[in-house]
């Protein structure tokens, strides 16, 4: 993904339920903008982090492996 180009994210209307947050995210790349898709974050040690499942979904868009 190093040579993929600029990638931007637009997060819409996040909701929080306990230690989980969800929001629709539109991802724009030099090849176009993907339709907004739901992504999930989890609160870990006081910091919001993208969930493993959402990370794998984003990596798959760039045809990168998720390990």
DRENTORKOL-3810 file (N, C-alpha, C; in nm, 4 decimals):
REM DRENTORKOL-3810
@n.u->0.0800; n.v->-0.1205; n.w->0.0000; ca.u->0.0000; ca.v->0.0000; ca.w->0.0000; c.u->0.0843; c.v->0.1270; c.w->0.0000
@n.u->0.2147; n.v->0.1128; n.w->0.0146; ca.u->0.3018; ca.v->0.2304; ca.w->0.0233; c.u->0.2915; c.v->0.3191; c.w->-0.1005
@n.u->0.2710; n.v->0.2616; n.w->-0.2163; ca.u->0.2635; ca.v->0.3390; ca.w->-0.3403; c.u->0.1201; c.v->0.3598; c.w->-0.3887
@n.u->0.0240; n.v->0.3333; n.w->-0.3042; ca.u->-0.1169; ca.v->0.3397; ca.w->-0.3434; c.u->-0.1652; c.v->0.4826; c.w->-0.3636
@n.u->-0.1045; n.v->0.5776; n.w->-0.2961; ca.u->-0.1479; ca.v->0.7172; ca.w->-0.3063; c.u->-0.2234; c.v->0.7604; c.w->-0.1827
@n.u->-0.2744; n.v->0.8818; n.w->-0.1876; ca.u->-0.3441; ca.v->0.9391; ca.w->-0.0721; c.u->-0.4772; c.v->0.8684; c.w->-0.0479
@n.u->-0.5011; n.v->0.8353; n.w->0.0770; ca.u->-0.6263; ca.v->0.7734; ca.w->0.1180; c.u->-0.6865; c.v->0.8623; c.w->0.2262
@n.u->-0.8134; n.v->0.8992; n.w->0.2087; ca.u->-0.8813; ca.v->0.9789; ca.w->0.3104; c.u->-1.0062; c.v->0.9054; c.w->0.3572
@n.u->-1.0495; n.v->0.9381; n.w->0.4774; ca.u->-1.1640; ca.v->0.8742; ca.w->0.5392; c.u->-1.2612; c.v->0.9812; c.w->0.5864
@n.u->-1.3893; n.v->0.9615; n.w->0.5609; ca.u->-1.4921; ca.v->1.0516; ca.w->0.6114; c.u->-1.5857; c.v->0.9698; c.w->0.7000
@n.u->-1.5881; n.v->1.0027; n.w->0.8286; ca.u->-1.6679; ca.v->0.9306; ca.w->0.9264; c.u->-1.7982; c.v->1.0068; c.w->0.9492
@n.u->-1.9111; n.v->0.9353; n.w->0.9434; ca.u->-2.0419; ca.v->0.9987; ca.w->0.9598; c.u->-2.1152; c.v->0.9446; c.w->1.0823
@n.u->-2.1630; n.v->1.0335; n.w->1.1641; ca.u->-2.2532; ca.v->1.0047; ca.w->1.2757; c.u->-2.2150; c.v->0.8836; c.w->1.3606
@n.u->-2.1027; n.v->0.8895; n.w->1.4306; ca.u->-2.0654; ca.v->0.7773; ca.w->1.5176; c.u->-2.1635; c.v->0.7621; c.w->1.6339
@n.u->-2.1864; n.v->0.6388; n.w->1.6718; ca.u->-2.2659; ca.v->0.6089; ca.w->1.7900; c.u->-2.1798; c.v->0.5276; c.w->1.8857
@n.u->-2.1999; n.v->0.5500; n.w->2.0138; ca.u->-2.1209; ca.v->0.4810; ca.w->2.1158; c.u->-2.2150; c.v->0.4003; c.w->2.2039
@n.u->-2.1786; n.v->0.2755; n.w->2.2268; ca.u->-2.2506; ca.v->0.1879; ca.w->2.3186; c.u->-2.1467; c.v->0.1196; c.w->2.4057
@n.u->-2.1271; n.v->0.1725; n.w->2.5257; ca.u->-2.0254; ca.v->0.1163; ca.w->2.6152; c.u->-1.8862; c.v->0.1401; c.w->2.5610
@n.u->-1.8147; n.v->0.0324; n.w->2.5352; ca.u->-1.6773; ca.v->0.0424; ca.w->2.4868; c.u->-1.6671; c.v->0.0130; c.w->2.3371
@n.u->-1.7781; n.v->0.0275; n.w->2.2646; ca.u->-1.7815; ca.v->0.0053; ca.w->2.1206; c.u->-1.8438; c.v->0.1262; c.w->2.0526
@n.u->-1.7882; n.v->0.1662; n.w->1.9407; ca.u->-1.8433; ca.v->0.2750; ca.w->1.8621; c.u->-1.8550; c.v->0.2283; c.w->1.7180
@n.u->-1.9632; n.v->0.2687; n.w->1.6508; ca.u->-1.9800; ca.v->0.2359; ca.w->1.5103; c.u->-2.0133; c.v->0.3626; c.w->1.4325
@n.u->-1.9744; n.v->0.3629; n.w->1.3069; ca.u->-2.0035; ca.v->0.4759; ca.w->1.2184; c.u->-1.9854; c.v->0.4304; c.w->1.0753
@n.u->-2.0584; n.v->0.4957; n.w->0.9849; ca.u->-2.0359; ca.v->0.4723; ca.w->0.8423; c.u->-1.9115; c.v->0.5504; c.w->0.8010
@n.u->-1.8255; n.v->0.4868; n.w->0.7235; ca.u->-1.7009; ca.v->0.5486; ca.w->0.6789; c.u->-1.6911; c.v->0.5382; c.w->0.5271
@n.u->-1.6708; n.v->0.6530; n.w->0.4631; ca.u->-1.6446; ca.v->0.6568; ca.w->0.3191; c.u->-1.4939; c.v->0.6698; c.w->0.3014
@n.u->-1.4380; n.v->0.5850; n.w->0.2181; ca.u->-1.2942; ca.v->0.5837; ca.w->0.1954; c.u->-1.2668; c.v->0.6294; c.w->0.0525
@n.u->-1.1861; n.v->0.7356; n.w->0.0397; ca.u->-1.1522; ca.v->0.7898; ca.w->-0.0923; c.u->-1.0063; c.v->0.7619; c.w->-0.1231
@n.u->-0.9816; n.v->0.7124; n.w->-0.2457; ca.u->-0.8465; ca.v->0.6839; ca.w->-0.2923; c.u->-0.8308; c.v->0.7462; c.w->-0.4305
@n.u->-0.7096; n.v->0.7439; n.w->-0.4853; ca.u->-0.6920; ca.v->0.7943; ca.w->-0.6218; c.u->-0.7780; c.v->0.7193; c.w->-0.7234
@n.u->-0.8248; n.v->0.6017; n.w->-0.6892; ca.u->-0.9060; ca.v->0.5208; ca.w->-0.7809; c.u->-1.0561; c.v->0.5441; c.w->-0.7637
@n.u->-1.0956; n.v->0.6285; n.w->-0.6682; ca.u->-1.2370; ca.v->0.6583; ca.w->-0.6470; c.u->-1.2748; c.v->0.6498; c.w->-0.5005
@n.u->-1.4023; n.v->0.6740; n.w->-0.4742; ca.u->-1.4537; ca.v->0.6712; ca.w->-0.3377; c.u->-1.5479; c.v->0.5533; c.w->-0.3211
@n.u->-1.5240; n.v->0.4750; n.w->-0.2188; ca.u->-1.6106; ca.v->0.3613; ca.w->-0.1887; c.u->-1.7357; c.v->0.4117; c.w->-0.1173
@n.u->-1.8464; n.v->0.3443; n.w->-0.1403; ca.u->-1.9691; ca.v->0.3788; ca.w->-0.0693; c.u->-1.9450; c.v->0.3647; c.w->0.0808
@n.u->-2.0075; n.v->0.4501; n.w->0.1607; ca.u->-1.9897; ca.v->0.4388; ca.w->0.3059; c.u->-2.0250; c.v->0.2979; c.w->0.3545
@n.u->-1.9411; n.v->0.2470; n.w->0.4440; ca.u->-1.9618; ca.v->0.1142; ca.w->0.5012; c.u->-1.9449; c.v->0.1240; c.w->0.6524
@n.u->-2.0208; n.v->0.0456; n.w->0.7284; ca.u->-2.0084; ca.v->0.0526; ca.w->0.8741; c.u->-1.8737; c.v->0.0002; c.w->0.9219
@n.u->-1.8136; n.v->0.0735; n.w->1.0123; ca.u->-1.6870; ca.v->0.0334; ca.w->1.0748; c.u->-1.7058; c.v->0.0391; c.w->1.2264
@n.u->-1.6238; n.v->-0.0352; n.w->1.2976; ca.u->-1.6354; ca.v->-0.0444; ca.w->1.4427; c.u->-1.5024; c.v->-0.0116; c.w->1.5093
@n.u->-1.5099; n.v->0.0627; n.w->1.6196; ca.u->-1.3945; ca.v->0.0924; ca.w->1.7035; c.u->-1.4212; c.v->0.0370; c.w->1.8419
@n.u->-1.3144; n.v->0.0037; n.w->1.9119; ca.u->-1.3254; ca.v->-0.0442; ca.w->2.0499; c.u->-1.2376; c.v->0.0419; c.w->2.1393
@n.u->-1.2833; n.v->0.0628; n.w->2.2612; ca.u->-1.2084; ca.v->0.1410; ca.w->2.3590; c.u->-1.1131; c.v->0.0484; c.w->2.4329
@n.u->-0.9845; n.v->0.0728; n.w->2.4141; ca.u->-0.8807; ca.v->-0.0104; ca.w->2.4770; c.u->-0.7881; c.v->0.0798; c.w->2.5561
@n.u->-0.7830; n.v->0.0595; n.w->2.6858; ca.u->-0.6968; ca.v->0.1391; ca.w->2.7739; c.u->-0.7151; c.v->0.2891; c.w->2.7527
@n.u->-0.8408; n.v->0.3325; n.w->2.7355; ca.u->-0.8707; ca.v->0.4743; ca.w->2.7217; c.u->-0.8512; c.v->0.5322; c.w->2.5827
@n.u->-0.8188; n.v->0.4488; n.w->2.4839; ca.u->-0.7956; ca.v->0.4954; ca.w->2.3474; c.u->-0.8864; c.v->0.4195; c.w->2.2513
@n.u->-0.9540; n.v->0.4947; n.w->2.1602; ca.u->-1.0370; ca.v->0.4302; ca.w->2.0594; c.u->-0.9479; c.v->0.3745; c.w->1.9486
@n.u->-0.9686; n.v->0.2442; n.w->1.9179; ca.u->-0.8899; ca.v->0.1781; ca.w->1.8132; c.u->-0.9843; c.v->0.1064; c.w->1.7177
@n.u->-0.9491; n.v->0.1084; n.w->1.5908; ca.u->-1.0286; ca.v->0.0389; ca.w->1.4904; c.u->-1.0286; c.v->-0.1101; c.w->1.5228
@n.u->-1.1450; n.v->-0.1725; n.w->1.5156; ca.u->-1.1543; ca.v->-0.3150; ca.w->1.5480; c.u->-1.0766; c.v->-0.3988; c.w->1.4465
@n.u->-1.0423; n.v->-0.5201; n.w->1.4862; ca.u->-0.9713; ca.v->-0.6106; ca.w->1.3960; c.u->-1.0532; c.v->-0.6375; c.w->1.2697
@n.u->-1.1838; n.v->-0.6604; n.w->1.2854; ca.u->-1.2689; ca.v->-0.6901; ca.w->1.1699; c.u->-1.2729; c.v->-0.5721; c.w->1.0733
@n.u->-1.2849; n.v->-0.4501; n.w->1.1256; ca.u->-1.2885; ca.v->-0.3326; ca.w->1.0390; c.u->-1.1535; c.v->-0.3096; c.w->0.9717
@n.u->-1.0459; n.v->-0.3340; n.w->1.0433; ca.u->-0.9126; ca.v->-0.3208; ca.w->0.9850; c.u->-0.8964; c.v->-0.4167; c.w->0.8676
@n.u->-0.9393; n.v->-0.5403; n.w->0.8850; ca.u->-0.9287; ca.v->-0.6389; ca.w->0.7776; c.u->-1.0139; c.v->-0.5995; c.w->0.6574
@n.u->-1.1319; n.v->-0.5430; n.w->0.6839; ca.u->-1.2184; ca.v->-0.4988; ca.w->0.5748; c.u->-1.1510; c.v->-0.3891; c.w->0.4926
@n.u->-1.0882; n.v->-0.2931; n.w->0.5605; ca.u->-1.0201; ca.v->-0.1835; ca.w->0.4906; c.u->-0.8983; c.v->-0.2355; c.w->0.4138
@n.u->-0.8214; n.v->-0.3242; n.w->0.4748; ca.u->-0.7047; ca.v->-0.3804; ca.w->0.4070; c.u->-0.7479; c.v->-0.4589; c.w->0.2818
@n.u->-0.8593; n.v->-0.5282; n.w->0.2896; ca.u->-0.9076; ca.v->-0.6051; ca.w->0.1742; c.u->-0.9386; c.v->-0.5140; c.w->0.0557
@n.u->-0.9828; n.v->-0.3925; n.w->0.0824; ca.u->-1.0112; ca.v->-0.2996; ca.w->-0.0269; c.u->-0.8852; c.v->-0.2688; c.w->-0.1070
@n.u->-0.7714; n.v->-0.2698; n.w->-0.0404; ca.u->-0.6438; ca.v->-0.2449; ca.w->-0.1076; c.u->-0.5728; c.v->-0.3732; c.w->-0.1457
@n.u->-0.6447; n.v->-0.4853; n.w->-0.1367; ca.u->-0.5912; ca.v->-0.6169; ca.w->-0.1685; c.u->-0.4666; c.v->-0.6496; c.w->-0.0865
@n.u->-0.4674; n.v->-0.6020; n.w->0.0389; ca.u->-0.3572; ca.v->-0.6303; ca.w->0.1307; c.u->-0.4012; c.v->-0.7416; c.w->0.2255
@n.u->-0.3091; n.v->-0.8275; n.w->0.2659; ca.u->-0.3453; ca.v->-0.9375; ca.w->0.3549; c.u->-0.3782; c.v->-0.8896; c.w->0.4961
@n.u->-0.4632; n.v->-0.9634; n.w->0.5611; ca.u->-0.4959; ca.v->-0.9356; ca.w->0.7011; c.u->-0.4478; c.v->-1.0550; c.w->0.7826
@n.u->-0.3526; n.v->-1.0291; n.w->0.8674; ca.u->-0.2966; ca.v->-1.1379; ca.w->0.9493; c.u->-0.3194; c.v->-1.1145; c.w->1.0951
END
